[in-house]
Amino acid sequence: ITSNVMLRSPILKKDITVPRSFPLERIRNIGIIAHIDAGKTTVTERMLFYTGRTYKIGQVDEGTAVMEWMEQERKRGITITAAATTCYWRNHRINIIDTPGHVDFTAEVERSLRVLDGGIVIFDAVAGVEAQSETVWRQADKYGVPRICFINKMERIGADFDRTIAMIEERLQAEALPIQLPLGSEDSFKGVIDLIENRAWSFSGGPDAEPEEIGIPESEQAKCIEFRQAIIETLAEIDDHILAAYLDGESIDASELKLAMRKATLANRIVPVLCGSALTNRGIQLLLDAVVNYLPSPIDMPPVRAIDTRQGDVVTREAKDEAPFTALAFKVVTDPFMGRLVYLRVYSGRVKSGAQIYN
């Protein structure tokens, strides 16, 4: 998603085809979008840490966040320009764009959404749906970007998971489908309940600690049954296989639910909702699992329409390596060491280092 191509470079004399290290079905091109201060960059920094991309967690408040590389960003603690990076999780390659949340930099969000396959929308568990949340949601609707929601900051005083869900449904007119429930809230928040797997996970809060599976508390079991039944009933309205199993009274296992959930998410029929606390390192590994399970790969997206530069005709291009090269230049930056860099989203074909391409 972020091949940096210098348009003035010479043509390579020898055609070298590099074998693809990751098949297209195991690639995710995603963006992190939200209102300012919802915790986008903090979530991204934790994702980079848990995928092994970084060995130390970057902190926004300390000015050490990897994704905030501009001096003004580090000084103010906000994202000004969209930053891109790549990480790996469960044998999948995840290309991430961390976008600004401030309304003054909305253009950065829109140009990023134009080239994304999927998105993670972050909400503050205390503030819920905020003004810029509505703006970025409408932008994602405009480009038909499938998305999942992550209700962040569950450790804060005033955090309210159910209220945020209601706000998503009411203000964004979305079919929000919680696939997790929080274990506790505010100071007592310690983990999440996975409604698909019917398992509970506790997080100690330490960055290096692994999630610990625990039994679902008795006080939460009735609510879990209610919410899991709501998931099945919602998916039964969309997926014929789930509907048949539901009407026959058959048990539906987690793999069937995940497959139906993925299809419904890709069709923008539902929006899976997760929760956690990026600052205290809770729920990020499960969020990465959801990216792999529910967000689209390039081959899940419809073929793009493009202009044939030789004929001037409108053509369609499928996401195939052997197809003619088609890309969209969505961002231009000036690097003090490399000069002008053009960020491309490659939709079909290949581009090689040092090649000249016609814009």
C-alpha angles and dihedrals in degrees: 000000000000107000105160107219124183104210093205095058120119122257116261110244094209120059107224118182111204113206114244111257093199125034114234093249089063096053124094121192104194141162133211110224134173148118116298115282094016088119105259097145092042090053090048093049090053091048090053091048097049092046090053094247090124130024095211129043112247116224123213093207092052094046092240099114112132093215094054101068100151117094091231090053093051092046095049099033093231135109112249103168129031111259125201133207142155131233137167131234131171091350092307128118113228119195108197132196115193107204131199119263099200114103091230090068099046091124089065089056094048095049089051095048088053091068102033127104096200142002143213112216113203121208129189107238090217101043097033116189109007133187098270089043087066092047096052091043091056090047090053089049090052092058095036094240113175110225147182126211127229117195102209134191096041088156094066125102108262096026109155119181097183093048092052091050090052091050092051090053096043103039100030097035090226132149094239112192115187111217092175136044124204120249099224127332139243109355092358095054107122108150149326140272115230105217094190095054093030090229135124125223127199123202122201093207094242113125094228097043118109119230111265120219112227135172118274106257115248090237090062101041097088091050091047091053090049095049094043090051088051089054092052093047093048093049091046088063090056107030122056094204092055090045093053092048091046094051092046090051092239122154114256116213128214096258092057091048092049092051092050091044091053093051092048092047093050089051090051090238094125139014116219112221125211132175141207146116118270093188092057094038097247124145101000096116090053090048089055089051089053091051089056095041103043113018120085131259119219091264090056090062122085118256113276125238115237142168119253101229093208099049101020090229126139110250136174122235126200123208097263130132093222094052121099114281112270125169143155121226102218104165139027122194135173114232118198091223105030102033120219115007124192118203113215133192104211110212099175140359126014139289119204129210110267096017124136116231131188116240 
